[in-house]
């Protein structure tokens, strides 16, 4: 079932439809200003946590298969091995060993 929010009623209430059930509610300003969810692009490798790039195993132009090792990201005193989400050719590597990356940083793009 699809969840959706219908337009405002004259009294400022909105209809919220969840699993076919209809609810009337007022949305908070924080909720209305939130960043809208978008479907992730499987060809982009984005840091899921702030950390430091320790090692990069691929270069631009390399061919990779799904689940090949791409890099090691140290975060919270743990070494996290990042694997290729899809098979393809490395279009760009935007980080190098020693780079500190905040959460949400685009690190590698696969074609």
N, C-alpha and C positions, 0 to 999 in steps of 0.2 A: 504494500500500500504506500501511496505517496503522501508525504507530509507537506503542508503548505499553509501560507498565511494569506487570507483574502484581504481586500481593501478595507479601509476604515469605515465604520458606521458613522452616522452624524454625531453620535455622542463620544467619539474618540476610541471606541472599542474596536478590536480587530477579531476576526474569526480565525481561529487556529484549528486546522484539521489534522488530526493524528490518528492514523489507522482507521479512517472513516468516521471517527467521533468528532463532533464539532464543539469547540469551546470558545467562549468570548473572553477576551483579556485585554489589558493595556500593556504595551511593551515598554520596558525601561529605555531611557535615553542611551544607556551603555549598550544595550542589546541592539538598538537601531544603528549605532555607530560602529558596531563590530566589523571586523574584516570578513567579508563573505567567503565561504568555503568554495574552493575550486578543485576540480579533479587533478590529482598530482600527475605530472608528466613522467612516465617511466623511463624516459631517455635522459632525464636529469638526475644527477646524484647530488643531493642537498644534505648538508650537515644536520643531523637530528639533535645534536647537543653541542654546546661550545667545547672546543678542544684545540689541540695542537696536532698538525699533520706530522707524523713521524717518518713515513716512508710512502712513496708513490711507485707503484709497479708498472704503470702504463705511460705511454707517450701518445701525442697526437698522431693519428694514422694507424695505430695498432688495432688489430682485430681482436675482439673478445667474445667469449661465449657467456651466456647467462651463468651466474655463480662463479665466474673467474675472480680472483683477488684483484682489486683495484688499488687499495691503499690501506694504511693503518692510521687511525685517528686516536690519539690519546685523550681521554676525557675522564675526569674524576679518578685519576690514578689507575685507569684501566686502559688496556690497549684493545681498541675495537677494530677488527678487520672489516673493511667495507667491500662488499662483493657486487659484481655487475648485476643490475636488475634485469637486463635484457641482453641479447646477443647483438653485435653490430660493430661499427668502426668508431674509434674514439675521435670525436670531432674536436674537442678542446679539453685541456687540463688547465684549470684556472687556479690551482694551488701547487705549492712545492713543499718539500720537507722543511719543517721549521715554522711554517705559517700558522698563525693562531686564527681560528675561524669561529665567529659567533654562530649561534643556532640560526639555521635557515640560509646559510651561505651556499651558493651554487659552486660545486667543486669540480665536477666532470660532466661533460655532455657527450652522449653516445648517439650516433646516427643510426 
